[in-house]
Amino acid sequence: MPLGMNPEVSVHDSDTNEWIGPELPLGGITGIMAYQDAVIARNRADARNEFTYIERGLNLGWAIQVWLNGGTILARRCTLGSSSDTPETVRINLLHAAWSSLINATRLAFYGAHVDAATLIRFALESAYHAEYFTDHPSAVADWCKASDLPSLDERRKHVRDFDTRQGHIRRQIATGCRHDQNLEKLYYELCTYGSRANPMTVGLRLNREATDGANLGCLSFGLAHVTRRCALQILIVLEYTLALFRNGFPLYLNERRDLMSACSLFLIEARSVRDAAAMEGASMFLEF
């Protein structure tokens, strides 16, 4: 019998039309989420160093976006064009999308929902890839944005796919560039192969319980310290890339905030050292789930 299921207990309220039937496992969705919240401290402790840097980086990303989208800077940007699909605005929005996904991926990592976090990390990396590409090819933005004006989902999908082909495949163009960190390409391959596809490794990860004092209910886990740390490192790698694109992509505005520029540069150096230290310790940077 599933955990928490009591066939003798029924819940029935004809006035409110609430659940009719046996008691919900784990106390229903609220109970499941309470279980998730209860493992946050344990999982955060398993990758304390990585999550500390992730917190710093996410806060820094927020500060940068507030500066770029507020007051004087926003007014100046609007003089260059009020449309939401100007190259500059599209790049800012893409990096905002990456940053937002990494926040939610971090929360899932706190829950020990590593497979679900990987899907968001992949989306963040793809968004950052596009932001970098449009930095070098601003004239391509208008063509890319045409997809949102098409009437059907199939037409939009075809336009985005054909656009990528016309541009010589955005990810491939970025990956072969002299500035690109090849670790990102390895990470992307891993996320596509294991992190966001149904396969024995990802399904097994939801069932695996390696530690005697751990648990894994699929939507949460604890005790899988090496996997939690690996997931945190994935987030940190993409966060480092996203902040580097913010710093390098908008110097005209960020140079007016030397504190943000200095904090960003310092973070990028320290985050890279965390990644390198993990590799030297023997922690798998590209663990196959």
C-alpha angles and dihedrals in degrees: 000000000000117000112274095011113134113180091194093063120074130181116211131159113166092189098055097028091228123163115316116200140037122353111281117254113262090004096296127282092323090055093048091052090048088056089051092050090050094063097049096094093048095050093043090054091053090063101021096147095049094045091049090058092042090055091050092048095048091050090049091050090052092051091050093051093048088054095047094046102039141081117318097010094051091049090051092048091051091057087063092055135320097216118112090224099060110128092248095050093045091053092049091048092049092052090046088054090051092048092048092050091050091054090055092043089055091054091050089049088053087056091049089243091138099160092053092047090054092061091057092045089055091051090050091051093049090050091051091048089056092047091054093046093051090050088065096033108036092158090066093063096081092054092048093049092053088081091074091060095056116104102226136049092233092054092049092049092049092048093052091046093047091046090055090050092049091051092052093255112305098226092048091050092051095042093055094047120113092238096052124111106229090208087072091059091050090049092049090051090051094048092049094046102040111003103061108018132082107252139133093269097055094040089048092051090062089056102036117112110177102161121071089220094044137089139200123198095167095247090057139014142175134187094050091107098162092052093047090051091047090052091049090051090052090054092047093050093053092041089054090052093047094051091047088056091050091050097044097036101055108032092142090068102028094051085070088063104054090172091061093045092049093045091049094049091049092048092052091053094047095043090053090051090053090052093047092047091053091053092049091050089058095251106151109248091193104034113178106226 
